């Protein structure tokens, strides 16, 4: 079964445009602000972003959008500083979820070999190598839907190793309970990574084994545990520009927007090209809507030209995932 199983095949950009997802969700999906990213209020005192305003940004002339993003970026960050993070898959494959973009999903035959949780000694070696290479944050990924408490105990040990070696620690483990998030905080975890993937109304077309409310509950648990949030999305899944606006609006309208916003470009899906300048536009809009967040140029930089990467940094990206492989695909 193809990775992108919920979407019609497309052999050209024209066919892709014709099949862009424009459907309503199977049930109403709301974010913590209660608007599903489609709020029409314009009097927010805390700078929230209704979807229509995000779409207006995306529709700006390219030079005007980059200029505005640059101004916001320089107000909040050193314009020449880039955060380096390394991501390590400590348990790969055999995930029971059917996320249509993920080669680690057990229902699909993708050639990805499954592995058990890495040993603490192996993880320590990787952490030391990352620190020596200049990384400031080490992120560990395990392909679980919702880890068991015994799994959290093992991950907590790995978090302790990361902190012992002087790096910030980040995990992506799937959906957490309140007590599991608290346990990871006690272990020293700094960030929890939990993507919202795509626009709220498109979610059920990409994933059917869980819904968006479950993802949002995990983010609530993470916040209650006083952990920082790493949450973003994936572009190139046949979404429209309005869909991309919905994703950014949803992230920006969370009670507290994420401290780190990774924006990824879908890979390994024939016939689903994304205009690279559209990717740059989305980076710029994320920067404007969430000025104090790190905006990460996430998977996968291997398929981006140096020119496109430079434009992303110009648009406000100030974090990269640095490794020769990002979970299952090349990244350099």
Beta strands, then each sheet from edge to edge (+ up, - down):
strand 1: 83-91
strand 2: 137-142
strand 3: 168-172
strand 4: 191-193
strand 5: 228-230
strand 6: 233-235
strand 7: 260-265
strand 8: 294-297
strand 9: 319-321
strand 10: 325-326
strand 11: 329-330
sheet 1: 5+ 4+ 3+ 2+ 1+ 9+ 8+ 7+ 6+
sheet 2: 10+ 11-
end
